[in-house]
Amino acid sequence: MIEPLITGALAEIASGRIFNATAPANAQRPYAIFQKVGGQDASSLDGLAERMNARVQFVVWANTAKEAATVMRQVIVSLCGDELKGVPIGAPVGLHEPDTNWYGERLDISFWFTP
């Protein structure tokens, strides 16, 4: 499973407010949510592959656009370095939620791992 590796790598980011799939309604910003949204199948006619791929979407919510960008950069540095070797799929997408006036960034990262 990739989720414990992600949670561990991001433990110091956003004061540890990293959530799998959903955040509590009263979560203090900034925080990040991550969720598996697909991946690549590496199976062949020879059978299942030893390694698996997961495409994981990260969404950061913050009080300002600058704060969201800063936290997303920390996510990228933590997950795309030598340890997990995540590969960003594109660049972060800026978000704004007009009803709450929250700012965010969204990015998908691809991971290869051994289950």
C-alpha positions in Angstrom: 0.0 0.0 0.0 1.3 3.5 -0.9 -0.9 5.4 1.6 1.3 4.8 4.7 4.4 5.8 2.7 2.7 9.1 1.7 1.5 9.9 5.1 4.9 9.3 6.6 6.7 11.4 4.0 4.3 14.3 4.6 4.2 14.1 8.4 5.9 17.5 8.9 3.9 19.4 6.2 1.0 21.6 7.1 1.6 20.8 10.8 0.7 17.2 10.0 -2.7 18.0 8.7 -2.6 15.4 5.9 -5.7 13.4 5.3 -6.6 10.4 3.1 -9.7 11.0 1.0 -11.5 13.6 3.2 -10.6 16.1 5.9 -12.7 16.7 9.0 -15.2 19.5 8.6 -13.3 21.6 11.2 -9.8 21.0 9.9 -7.6 24.0 10.3 -6.0 25.3 7.1 -3.6 24.8 5.5 -4.2 21.1 5.0 -3.7 18.5 2.3 -5.9 15.7 1.1 -4.7 12.8 -1.0 -6.6 10.0 -2.8 -5.7 7.3 -5.3 -7.3 8.1 -8.6 -6.0 5.3 -10.9 -2.6 4.3 -12.2 -1.0 2.1 -14.8 -1.4 -1.6 -15.0 2.0 -3.3 -15.4 0.6 -6.9 -15.8 1.5 -8.9 -18.9 0.7 -12.3 -20.4 3.3 -13.6 -17.9 1.1 -12.6 -15.0 1.0 -9.8 -12.4 3.9 -7.5 -12.0 5.9 -7.3 -8.8 5.6 -3.6 -8.7 2.4 -1.5 -8.8 1.6 2.0 -10.0 -0.7 4.5 -8.3 -1.8 7.8 -9.6 -2.5 9.9 -6.5 -4.2 13.2 -6.5 -3.2 15.8 -3.9 -5.3 18.9 -3.0 -4.1 21.6 -0.7 -6.5 24.1 0.9 -5.2 27.3 2.5 -6.3 30.8 3.4 -4.3 32.4 0.6 -3.1 31.4 -2.9 0.5 31.9 -1.8 0.1 29.7 1.2 -1.5 27.0 -1.0 1.4 27.2 -3.5 4.0 27.0 -0.7 2.4 23.9 0.9 2.1 22.2 -2.6 5.7 22.9 -3.2 6.6 21.2 0.1 4.4 18.2 -1.0 6.3 18.0 -4.3 9.7 18.2 -2.7 8.8 15.5 -0.1 7.3 13.0 -2.5 9.3 13.5 -5.7 12.8 13.1 -4.1 15.1 10.1 -3.8 12.9 8.1 -1.3 9.5 7.8 -3.0 10.5 9.0 -6.5 7.1 10.3 -7.3 6.6 11.9 -10.7 4.3 14.9 -11.1 1.7 14.5 -13.9 1.7 18.1 -15.2 1.9 21.1 -13.0 -0.3 22.2 -10.0 -3.7 23.6 -10.9 -4.8 26.7 -8.9 -8.2 26.5 -7.2 -10.5 29.0 -5.5 -13.7 28.1 -3.7 -15.9 31.2 -3.8 -18.4 30.1 -1.1 -15.6 29.8 1.5 -13.0 32.0 -0.1 -10.5 29.2 0.3 -7.5 28.9 -2.1 -6.0 25.6 -3.2 -3.8 23.7 -5.6 -4.3 20.3 -7.1 -1.7 17.9 -8.5 -1.6 14.3 -9.5 1.6 12.3 -8.8 2.5 8.9 -10.1 4.3 6.4 -7.8 5.8 2.9 -8.6 6.0 0.8 -5.5 6.2 -2.8 -4.2 3.1 -3.8 -2.3 
